[in-house]
Amino acid sequence: MAPNVSAGLAAALVFLAVPAFAQTPTLAPGCTATPAQLEANKKVAVEFFRPGADRVALADPSYKQHNPAFVKGGREAKLSDYEYFKSRFGGPRAGGPGGGAAGGGRGAAEGPQPPAGNPLEIVMAECDLVTIVHKNFRQDPTAAAGTFYEVFTFDTFRVRNGKLVEHWDGAVINPPAAPGAPAGRGN
């Protein structure tokens, strides 16, 4: 393939993979952070994933959500991003389906179990942004039971003054399950 065609194809693929309306994190203008501040920001973001963590205490009332399932759930419940966050992570759930918390809500699974993943495979910080890459394993739907493949997901948080103020991830709004089909899991 000629170089100019290859470059054009690559640009087209990037365009198709990233919707024009996608919200992407940007660094605050003039943002600087010391190594100690970067470590403190990482600690706040990592704490969100610690079992038993008081997640609501980690979030600032100005919290902004970019996960489309959570945005939809908050809108349907007529709650701000922060109030919906509190309802999902700090007490009884508000109305509306919204996005799912980790775990998918299923009981003990039958059949072969995937290898343990690593929820903190990569933790990196730049300025006020912390990105955590999670390593998981999923069943290959085209192969025999017990054939797993690695899959990586991410969460990016903006941390200010020791609080989570903004969140991005790769979640999508899944279509409803077909009647009689098992419930699906979001990303």
Secondary structure, DSSP 8 states (H G I E B T S, - for coil): --HHHHHHHHHHHHHHHS-TT-------TT----HHHHHHHHHHHHHTTSTT--HHHHEEEEEEE--HHHHHHHHHHT--HHHHHHHHHSSS--SS-----TTTT--S--S------EEEEEEEEETTEEEEEEEEEEE-TTS-TT-EEEEEEEEEEEEETTEEEEEEE---------TTS------
